[in-house]
Amino acid sequence: MADFKYTYPLSDFPNNKYNLDTLGEEVRDASLSSTLNYIDGYDESVDLFFLTALTGSDPSTLYTVIVNHQGDQAADAEYIYITPKDISIDPSINLAVAAVDPSGLIVSDPNAILNYYGQNFQLDASTSLTTTSSTSPLTKVTMVTEDLPAGLYKITAGWMGSYTNDKNEAVFDATLNGTPLGVRTDVQYTGPKDGNTIMVFDRRFYENLSGVNTIALRYWSSNGLYSTTISDAYIELIRIH
């Protein structure tokens, strides 16, 4: 159903200006027989749209509202002015989910949905080339985390690795506080005889963490006769929930 439009030129307003919010309140307070739907304002005129046509004395009442409209912001409009001396913030409040209470204090918003993704980012790396024929794990990268708040974290371990003979497997793993991560905890890599193919590896783990933790990326040789190499190694930590 089409709305019923009533147009008034800017010259009808006593100060040659209008405020749509205030005008809308004044029209609704006039108790017209039809409901105001919305108002469109332009440089030279204002259009008021009603759900039904105005009847009886309504057009005259509406015109009276127009010619008495001062064009100012409504008197009960609420503004919040904050100056440095007015701010009182609890250090535990995450300002991304804060609200201003009636007294003007910044407080936690109990209805906010927290978004932790990207917090507590940490990166440790060792890009140099390292070679070993040890059958015991050697540590390439160690990350000691900050004191983490409880949450779900993504741990990413990445590196480039190779072997020097098909009779040897290059072995790699990642540990959390000394315990190997994953269901298949290590990566064992070999290939053609006398090959030295370099491969890029990337493992990701999702762990519930809190407090200080130690994460390590390790490497070693399966039989001690041939070498395992590792380079461009890193560990990345990021909170996701």
BAFI-3210 file (N, C-alpha, C; in Angstrom, 3 decimals, decimal comma, padded with zeros to 6 digits):
// residues 241
n [1|2|3|4|5|6|7|8|9|10|11|12|13|14|15|16|17|18|19|20|21|22|23|24|25|26|27|28|29|30|31|32|33|34|35|36|37|38|39|40|41|42|43|44|45|46|47|48|49|50|51|52|53|54|55|56|57|58|59|60|61|62|63|64|65|66|67|68|69|70|71|72|73|74|75|76|77|78|79|80|81|82|83|84|85|86|87|88|89|90|91|92|93|94|95|96|97|98|99|100|101|102|103|104|105|106|107|108|109|110|111|112|113|114|115|116|117|118|119|120|121|122|123|124|125|126|127|128|129|130|131|132|133|134|135|136|137|138|139|140|141|142|143|144|145|146|147|148|149|150|151|152|153|154|155|156|157|158|159|160|161|162|163|164|165|166|167|168|169|170|171|172|173|174|175|176|177|178|179|180|181|182|183|184|185|186|187|188|189|190|191|192|193|194|195|196|197|198|199|200|201|202|203|204|205|206|207|208|209|210|211|212|213|214|215|216|217|218|219|220|221|222|223|224|225|226|227|228|229|230|231|232|233|234|235|236|237|238|239|240|241]
n.u [000,851|000,541|002,233|001,016|001,892|003,027|004,097|006,294|007,617|010,893|010,634|008,337|009,069|009,894|012,541|013,844|014,989|015,274|014,913|015,031|014,623|013,541|011,311|009,854|009,136|007,529|005,415|004,310|003,509|001,366|-000,965|-002,345|-004,781|-003,735|-000,865|002,472|004,877|007,516|010,078|011,425|014,104|015,142|017,175|015,499|012,960|010,620|009,425|006,698|005,541|002,635|000,714|-001,981|-004,350|-004,563|-007,259|-010,176|-009,427|-006,770|-004,785|-004,570|-003,676|-001,225|000,103|000,317|002,151|004,380|004,890|005,605|007,843|011,127|013,511|015,527|017,591|016,016|014,957|015,332|017,339|020,097|023,440|026,777|029,470|032,852|035,642|039,171|039,400|037,024|037,029|036,918|038,296|038,174|040,982|040,664|038,763|037,816|038,025|036,925|034,516|033,033|030,825|028,983|027,876|024,889|025,963|028,109|030,434|032,849|032,144|032,080|030,283|027,642|026,206|027,728|029,324|032,183|035,181|037,939|039,782|042,972|044,294|047,020|049,178|052,157|055,483|058,168|061,312|063,745|065,835|068,126|070,183|070,364|072,005|071,895|072,895|072,013|070,198|068,623|066,167|066,702|066,410|065,065|063,542|062,390|059,661|058,710|055,869|054,024|052,313|049,490|046,009|043,247|042,103|041,280|043,809|045,701|048,378|051,018|053,446|056,130|058,431|061,371|062,618|064,920|066,384|069,296|069,692|068,021|067,929|067,600|065,368|064,171|063,176|060,677|059,084|056,639|056,407|054,547|055,075|056,865|055,555|054,836|052,946|049,784|047,999|049,299|052,365|054,923|056,669|057,811|060,150|061,195|062,706|063,623|066,563|069,714|068,803|068,022|065,837|064,138|061,589|058,595|057,083|054,185|052,474|049,542|047,998|045,402|044,860|043,782|044,885|046,629|048,350|051,980|053,685|055,709|056,772|058,066|059,977|061,264|063,943|065,475|067,497|066,621|068,248|070,889|072,958|072,861|072,162|069,825|068,220|067,222|065,554|064,508|062,585|059,770|057,623|054,313|051,943|048,571|045,624|042,345|039,860]
n.v [-001,191|002,206|005,062|008,203|011,313|014,442|017,584|020,215|023,400|024,781|027,390|027,499|026,891|028,537|029,330|028,735|026,195|022,730|019,907|016,555|014,531|015,910|017,102|014,832|013,858|015,956|015,896|013,374|013,815|015,405|014,034|013,097|011,672|009,764|007,616|008,666|007,652|007,974|010,510|012,525|014,653|017,554|020,020|022,195|021,512|019,463|016,165|014,459|011,314|009,454|006,698|006,555|008,749|012,135|013,464|015,573|018,002|017,468|018,183|020,965|020,995|019,718|021,591|023,649|022,543|022,536|025,298|026,153|024,829|024,864|023,875|022,818|020,540|017,902|018,561|016,607|015,047|012,825|013,205|012,090|013,279|012,953|013,619|013,572|013,698|012,619|009,937|006,672|003,694|000,245|-001,806|-004,438|-004,470|-005,183|-002,979|-003,282|-004,469|-002,809|-000,605|002,430|003,330|004,610|006,526|007,496|006,047|003,814|000,526|-003,113|-004,705|-006,753|-008,053|-008,330|-010,049|-011,786|-011,475|-013,143|-013,751|-013,621|-012,469|-012,450|-013,080|-014,707|-015,266|-017,294|-018,029|-019,827|-019,527|-020,539|-023,102|-026,340|-029,379|-032,857|-036,118|-037,360|-039,693|-038,968|-036,613|-033,240|-029,817|-027,333|-024,915|-023,047|-021,987|-019,999|-019,227|-016,209|-015,343|-016,847|-016,098|-018,250|-020,213|-021,174|-022,060|-021,710|-023,538|-023,322|-025,006|-024,715|-025,612|-026,251|-029,241|-032,033|-035,175|-037,349|-039,833|-042,749|-044,739|-043,595|-041,909|-038,679|-037,115|-035,337|-033,387|-031,720|-030,342|-029,872|-028,518|-030,576|-032,849|-034,718|-033,374|-034,038|-036,793|-038,627|-038,326|-037,679|-036,584|-038,436|-038,596|-039,632|-040,693|-041,086|-043,090|-041,868|-039,325|-035,850|-034,302|-031,337|-030,533|-028,749|-028,236|-028,141|-027,959|-027,952|-027,320|-027,459|-026,258|-026,142|-023,724|-022,196|-019,897|-020,100|-021,665|-024,113|-024,584|-026,626|-027,265|-030,064|-032,168|-035,050|-037,969|-041,122|-043,409|-042,770|-043,025|-041,396|-037,980|-035,565|-032,576|-029,227|-026,115|-022,630|-022,525|-022,219|-021,286|-020,493|-018,829|-018,251|-016,868|-018,176|-018,481]
n.w [000,000|-000,860|000,545|001,906|000,846|002,076|001,294|002,229|001,671|002,362|003,110|004,624|007,173|010,169|010,727|008,457|008,429|009,449|011,661|011,381|013,308|015,539|014,319|013,585|016,145|017,017|015,182|015,720|018,318|017,875|017,639|015,308|013,025|011,342|011,030|011,179|008,883|007,738|007,173|004,622|003,971|002,184|000,410|-000,178|000,661|002,576|002,870|004,182|005,089|005,414|006,726|006,055|004,423|005,546|007,456|008,036|010,396|010,374|008,302|008,755|011,394|011,088|009,492|011,313|013,073|011,392|010,882|013,341|013,957|015,088|014,190|015,746|017,695|019,519|022,846|024,757|023,808|024,119|024,982|025,352|026,979|027,343|029,187|029,959|032,810|033,618|033,188|034,400|034,581|034,920|035,048|034,206|032,283|028,999|026,498|024,020|024,399|025,977|027,820|028,505|031,617|033,393|035,121|033,814|033,858|032,431|031,762|031,832|029,230|029,706|027,761|025,548|022,836|023,009|021,170|020,642|018,723|017,331|019,447|021,840|020,195|019,171|018,015|017,165|015,671|013,682|011,163|010,013|008,404|009,639|010,433|011,239|012,399|014,543|016,540|018,560|019,558|018,567|019,403|017,400|017,354|020,072|021,962|024,590|026,110|026,882|029,962|029,619|029,228|030,017|027,325|023,897|021,686|018,641|017,453|015,287|013,505|011,351|008,718|006,619|005,356|004,847|003,691|003,392|002,302|001,085|002,944|005,306|007,446|007,735|010,637|012,391|014,962|017,074|020,306|023,336|026,324|026,754|025,833|022,944|020,232|018,637|017,026|015,331|016,143|015,106|012,116|009,510|007,004|003,847|000,718|-002,766|-003,513|-002,519|-002,692|-002,116|-001,559|-000,880|001,319|002,191|005,264|007,353|010,288|012,297|015,378|017,821|020,919|024,316|026,420|029,188|031,339|031,549|028,915|027,220|023,975|021,450|018,481|016,953|015,612|014,036|013,129|011,699|011,815|012,312|010,464|008,280|007,327|008,624|007,673|008,536|008,148|007,985|010,020|012,229|014,963|015,609|017,572|018,397|019,746|019,467|020,604]
ca.u [000,000|001,354|002,149|000,447|002,973|002,703|005,342|006,329|008,871|011,711|010,171|007,265|009,666|010,186|013,976|014,382|015,756|014,482|015,615|014,099|014,282|012,636|010,066|009,118|008,544|006,465|004,270|003,692|002,856|000,184|-002,118|-003,091|-005,550|-002,897|000,464|003,632|005,736|008,890|010,265|012,585|014,471|015,929|017,668|014,449|011,637|010,515|008,303|006,235|004,779|001,718|000,170|-003,279|-004,550|-005,017|-008,661|-010,698|-008,541|-005,378|-003,856|-004,341|-002,844|000,132|000,708|000,663|003,419|005,452|005,216|006,148|009,053|012,291|014,665|016,572|017,624|015,060|015,504|015,702|018,385|021,144|024,820|027,751|030,722|033,863|036,944|040,081|039,186|035,781|037,156|037,339|038,268|038,722|041,992|040,269|037,726|038,189|037,291|036,194|033,189|032,667|029,657|028,964|026,719|024,180|026,763|029,192|031,611|033,021|032,002|031,936|028,946|027,341|025,547|028,651|029,900|033,617|035,925|039,322|040,659|044,107|044,968|048,138|050,026|053,580|056,201|059,599|061,801|065,165|065,842|069,395|070,220|070,985|072,093|072,264|072,686|071,641|068,928|067,874|065,621|067,349|065,427|065,370|062,895|061,694|058,828|058,173|054,776|053,691|051,327|048,305|044,683|042,667|041,397|041,673|044,902|046,221|049,834|051,476|054,878|056,477|059,859|061,823|063,453|065,377|067,164|070,449|069,765|066,742|068,000|067,398|064,186|064,254|062,057|060,388|057,857|056,422|056,021|053,953|055,501|057,580|054,736|054,618|051,601|049,159|047,733|050,564|053,156|056,096|056,680|058,974|060,227|062,283|062,363|064,488|067,938|070,690|068,104|068,151|064,703|063,721|060,143|058,053|056,157|053,350|051,548|048,732|047,379|044,473|045,024|043,331|046,085|046,620|049,641|053,210|053,876|056,895|056,494|059,346|060,031|062,462|064,318|066,504|067,686|066,021|069,200|072,208|073,945|072,746|071,789|068,557|068,428|066,047|065,796|063,304|061,661|059,094|056,432|053,393|050,851|047,529|044,390|041,202|038,603]
ca.v [000,000|003,415|006,071|009,482|012,288|015,857|018,306|021,600|024,067|025,252|028,728|027,365|026,749|029,911|029,626|028,181|024,977|021,697|018,760|015,459|013,819|016,751|017,244|013,577|013,814|016,959|015,410|012,264|014,375|016,171|013,108|013,069|010,429|008,828|007,383|009,095|006,516|008,465|011,859|012,781|016,058|018,027|021,387|023,202|021,054|018,283|015,282|013,635|010,201|008,866|005,417|006,842|010,171|012,960|013,830|016,582|019,116|017,005|019,004|022,252|020,717|019,428|022,839|024,385|021,961|022,962|026,729|026,379|024,006|025,749|023,259|022,485|019,188|017,693|018,954|015,446|014,256|012,489|013,200|011,697|013,997|012,347|014,275|012,688|013,650|011,909|008,517|005,744|002,414|-000,933|-002,377|-005,763|-004,331|-005,175|-001,840|-003,672|-004,927|-001,942|000,251|003,544|003,194|005,890|007,510|007,950|005,201|002,764|-000,766|-004,247|-004,914|-008,173|-008,628|-008,346|-011,321|-011,566|-011,977|-013,246|-014,180|-012,761|-012,001|-013,243|-013,565|-014,846|-015,926|-017,564|-018,650|-020,063|-019,725|-021,102|-024,517|-027,188|-030,781|-033,792|-037,561|-037,866|-040,404|-038,342|-035,338|-031,967|-028,731|-026,278|-023,686|-023,123|-020,841|-019,923|-018,283|-015,300|-015,889|-016,805|-016,312|-019,518|-020,116|-022,094|-021,472|-022,444|-023,640|-023,692|-025,274|-024,835|-025,736|-026,946|-030,353|-032,977|-036,338|-037,508|-041,183|-043,434|-045,645|-042,774|-041,073|-037,437|-037,156|-034,047|-033,315|-030,526|-030,733|-028,885|-028,831|-031,850|-033,940|-034,558|-032,981|-034,740|-038,233|-039,095|-037,279|-037,238|-036,612|-039,190|-038,244|-040,201|-040,671|-041,880|-043,363|-040,795|-038,071|-034,795|-033,443|-030,448|-030,448|-027,744|-028,879|-027,222|-028,683|-027,071|-027,975|-026,614|-026,677|-025,279|-023,342|-021,099|-019,768|-020,148|-022,963|-024,254|-025,292|-026,879|-027,975|-030,910|-032,933|-036,052|-038,980|-042,383|-044,507|-042,270|-043,218|-040,312|-036,724|-034,856|-031,123|-028,399|-024,661|-021,801|-023,098|-021,242|-021,652|-019,359|-019,048|-017,237|-017,260|-018,162|-018,446]
ca.w [000,000|-001,001|001,596|001,514|001,008|002,257|001,058|002,711|001,283|003,479|003,501|005,611|008,498|010,599|010,705|007,198|008,706|010,119|012,231|011,114|014,545|016,320|013,569|013,719|017,480|017,102|014,401|016,452|019,511|017,471|017,712|014,057|012,831|010,601|011,610|010,387|008,548|007,690|006,638|003,762|003,959|001,050|000,588|-000,337|001,077|003,435|002,554|005,299|004,544|006,385|006,294|005,431|004,143|006,654|007,307|008,943|010,735|010,406|007,498|009,417|012,574|010,606|009,049|012,526|013,545|010,489|011,009|014,684|014,132|015,160|013,522|016,713|018,227|020,604|024,151|025,571|023,164|025,081|024,520|026,366|026,840|028,208|029,232|030,696|034,257|033,906|032,871|035,445|033,876|035,581|034,140|033,720|031,259|027,587|025,965|022,812|024,797|027,086|027,679|029,441|032,496|033,579|035,846|032,952|033,990|031,435|032,435|030,930|028,702|029,918|026,591|024,409|022,398|022,994|020,023|021,080|017,644|017,039|020,650|022,373|019,102|019,488|016,932|017,344|014,446|013,442|009,714|009,549|008,044|010,661|010,001|012,303|012,223|015,860|016,637|019,646|019,088|018,838|019,328|016,441|017,806|021,354|022,329|025,947|025,952|027,976|030,888|028,773|029,801|029,582|026,060|022,845|020,909|017,491|017,385|013,949|013,371|009,946|008,467|005,423|005,794|003,824|004,102|002,497|001,757|001,251|004,096|006,493|007,487|008,492|011,574|012,995|015,751|017,899|021,656|024,234|027,693|026,747|025,287|021,506|019,831|017,538|017,131|014,768|016,767|014,354|010,656|009,023|005,597|003,051|-000,696|-003,653|-003,099|-002,716|-002,959|-001,110|-001,879|000,206|001,436|003,097|006,198|008,138|011,168|013,126|016,521|018,567|022,305|025,403|027,161|030,152|032,009|030,753|028,267|026,369|022,732|020,778|017,202|017,063|014,422|014,261|012,091|012,135|012,048|012,687|009,409|007,318|007,978|008,489|007,699|008,803|008,034|007,841|010,989|013,078|015,742|015,732|018,533|018,312|020,433|018,569|021,354]
c.u [000,885|001,165|001,537|001,442|002,431|004,016|005,221|007,666|009,606|011,231|009,016|007,806|010,173|011,659|014,663|015,325|014,840|015,430|014,662|013,685|013,271|011,285|009,215|008,433|007,362|005,220|003,552|002,963|001,573|-001,085|-002,993|-003,779|-004,750|-001,516|001,555|004,548|007,203|008,914|011,516|012,858|015,372|016,376|016,533|013,086|011,759|009,285|007,978|005,307|003,952|001,140|-001,194|-003,398|-005,024|-006,457|-009,023|-009,728|-007,063|-004,444|-003,553|-003,451|-001,403|000,828|001,114|001,967|004,579|005,847|005,727|007,424|010,304|013,546|015,794|016,486|016,645|015,714|015,963|016,718|019,537|022,504|025,695|029,048|031,716|035,144|037,854|039,799|037,924|035,933|037,652|037,189|038,906|039,729|041,597|039,265|038,352|037,370|036,544|034,779|032,702|031,421|029,787|027,704|026,077|024,983|027,918|030,443|031,642|033,049|031,931|030,487|028,588|026,717|026,481|029,118|031,390|034,249|037,405|040,291|041,752|044,845|046,109|048,993|051,482|054,244|057,656|060,089|063,296|065,289|067,096|069,266|070,996|070,915|072,482|072,082|072,320|070,305|068,091|067,376|066,470|066,320|065,912|064,793|062,215|060,911|058,393|057,101|054,735|052,686|049,952|047,021|044,095|041,879|041,882|042,678|045,256|047,740|050,195|052,984|055,183|057,978|060,106|062,798|063,849|066,128|068,328|070,570|068,440|066,751|067,778|066,091|064,487|063,000|061,919|059,153|057,785|055,926|055,422|054,266|056,088|056,824|054,514|053,157|051,091|048,892|048,901|051,591|054,330|055,865|057,953|059,011|061,443|061,846|063,353|065,903|068,845|070,020|068,372|067,044|064,299|062,201|059,758|056,973|055,411|052,389|050,826|048,021|046,485|044,426|044,416|044,520|045,763|047,992|050,803|053,410|055,143|056,554|057,813|059,123|061,351|062,705|065,395|066,547|067,154|067,060|070,616|073,262|073,964|072,088|070,349|068,862|067,106|066,453|064,453|062,196|061,029|057,994|055,604|052,273|049,844|046,287|043,228|039,870|038,891]
c.v [001,237|004,337|007,353|010,586|013,704|016,633|019,751|022,221|024,585|026,606|028,672|027,266|028,116|030,287|029,108|027,004|023,987|020,652|017,576|014,725|014,614|016,892|015,986|013,459|014,770|016,513|014,289|012,763|015,129|015,324|013,180|011,724|009,369|008,746|007,863|007,900|006,936|009,854|011,875|014,279|016,410|019,466|022,403|022,753|019,832|017,495|014,441|012,563|009,558|007,564|005,566|008,349|010,898|013,415|014,944|017,726|018,721|017,855|020,348|022,076|020,469|020,718|023,701|023,868|022,485|024,410|027,080|025,590|024,897|025,169|022,872|021,021|019,078|017,957|017,778|014,549|014,048|012,483|012,758|012,426|013,396|013,155|013,409|012,597|012,872|010,389|007,738|004,341|001,326|-001,578|-003,731|-005,680|-004,333|-004,084|-002,181|-004,114|-004,103|-001,141|001,383|003,435|004,569|006,957|008,050|007,122|004,169|001,424|-001,867|-004,383|-006,388|-008,842|-008,752|-009,765|-011,103|-012,195|-011,965|-013,484|-013,142|-012,245|-012,948|-013,850|-013,623|-015,644|-016,075|-018,350|-018,869|-020,432|-020,413|-022,587|-025,292|-028,626|-031,657|-035,224|-038,203|-038,600|-039,912|-036,978|-034,142|-030,862|-027,656|-024,930|-023,959|-021,838|-020,997|-018,839|-017,285|-015,988|-015,776|-016,888|-017,604|-019,326|-021,180|-021,406|-022,368|-022,376|-024,096|-023,868|-025,486|-024,903|-026,313|-028,025|-031,255|-034,124|-036,481|-038,900|-041,889|-044,425|-044,889|-042,014|-039,829|-037,354|-035,787|-034,192|-031,971|-030,987|-029,555|-029,313|-030,232|-033,016|-033,717|-034,282|-033,850|-036,204|-039,006|-038,039|-036,802|-037,340|-037,312|-039,065|-038,910|-040,212|-041,491|-042,034|-042,201|-039,454|-037,065|-033,764|-032,620|-030,324|-029,342|-028,409|-027,814|-028,080|-027,699|-027,879|-026,968|-027,124|-025,651|-024,993|-022,277|-021,056|-019,805|-021,558|-022,932|-025,124|-025,445|-027,586|-028,734|-031,670|-033,944|-037,042|-040,317|-043,454|-044,052|-042,415|-042,059|-039,115|-036,297|-033,358|-030,418|-026,935|-023,944|-022,266|-022,013|-021,916|-020,383|-019,747|-017,915|-017,756|-017,167|-018,162|-018,400]
c.w [000,000|000,199|001,016|001,866|001,125|002,230|001,528|002,302|002,516|003,991|004,495|007,034|008,960|010,541|009,446|007,441|009,406|010,711|012,150|012,380|015,362|015,628|013,687|015,074|017,587|016,333|015,147|017,701|019,163|017,439|016,463|013,896|012,094|011,240|010,656|010,156|008,521|007,076|005,769|003,746|002,789|001,313|000,619|000,176|001,997|003,017|003,777|004,735|005,668|005,825|005,623|005,227|005,394|006,404|008,280|009,137|010,727|009,549|008,151|010,640|012,167|010,175|010,255|013,118|012,707|010,773|012,405|014,957|014,047|014,499|014,443|017,119|019,386|021,952|024,971|024,885|024,130|024,405|025,678|026,071|027,837|028,081|030,085|032,186|034,623|033,786|034,076|034,889|034,742|034,623|033,560|032,573|029,875|026,906|024,680|023,143|025,973|026,762|028,688|030,292|032,747|034,310|035,020|033,056|032,870|032,150|031,392|030,495|028,833|028,708|025,390|024,110|022,207|021,759|020,391|019,924|017,381|018,251|021,020|021,265|019,556|018,366|017,320|016,141|014,502|011,971|009,199|009,234|009,106|010,206|011,180|011,830|013,552|015,788|017,823|019,181|019,523|018,629|018,354|016,896|019,148|021,575|023,776|025,912|027,102|028,895|030,227|029,592|029,248|028,297|025,088|021,933|019,726|017,514|015,977|013,979|011,895|009,764|007,076|005,869|004,644|004,471|003,124|001,903|002,007|002,411|005,411|006,361|008,305|009,355|012,252|013,891|016,472|019,260|022,407|025,657|027,794|026,152|023,796|021,184|018,690|017,837|016,532|015,140|015,931|012,854|010,221|007,504|004,966|001,600|-001,508|-003,102|-003,483|-003,066|-001,840|-001,345|-000,663|000,173|002,430|003,960|006,999|008,962|012,070|014,200|017,245|020,002|023,255|026,310|028,197|030,800|031,038|030,219|027,418|025,172|021,985|019,451|017,169|015,756|014,795|013,096|012,593|012,460|012,394|011,611|008,422|007,993|007,678|008,540|007,969|008,680|007,968|008,783|011,863|013,881|015,920|016,681|018,388|019,011|019,455|019,305|022,846]
res [m|a|d|f|k|y|t|y|p|l|s|d|f|p|n|n|k|y|n|l|d|t|l|g|e|e|v|r|d|a|s|l|s|s|t|l|n|y|i|d|g|y|d|e|s|v|d|l|f|f|l|t|a|l|t|g|s|d|p|s|t|l|y|t|v|i|v|n|h|q|g|d|q|a|a|d|a|e|y|i|y|i|t|p|k|d|i|s|i|d|p|s|i|n|l|a|v|a|a|v|d|p|s|g|l|i|v|s|d|p|n|a|i|l|n|y|y|g|q|n|f|q|l|d|a|s|t|s|l|t|t|t|s|s|t|s|p|l|t|k|v|t|m|v|t|e|d|l|p|a|g|l|y|k|i|t|a|g|w|m|g|s|y|t|n|d|k|n|e|a|v|f|d|a|t|l|n|g|t|p|l|g|v|r|t|d|v|q|y|t|g|p|k|d|g|n|t|i|m|v|f|d|r|r|f|y|e|n|l|s|g|v|n|t|i|a|l|r|y|w|s|s|n|g|l|y|s|t|t|i|s|d|a|y|i|e|l|i|r|i|h]
***
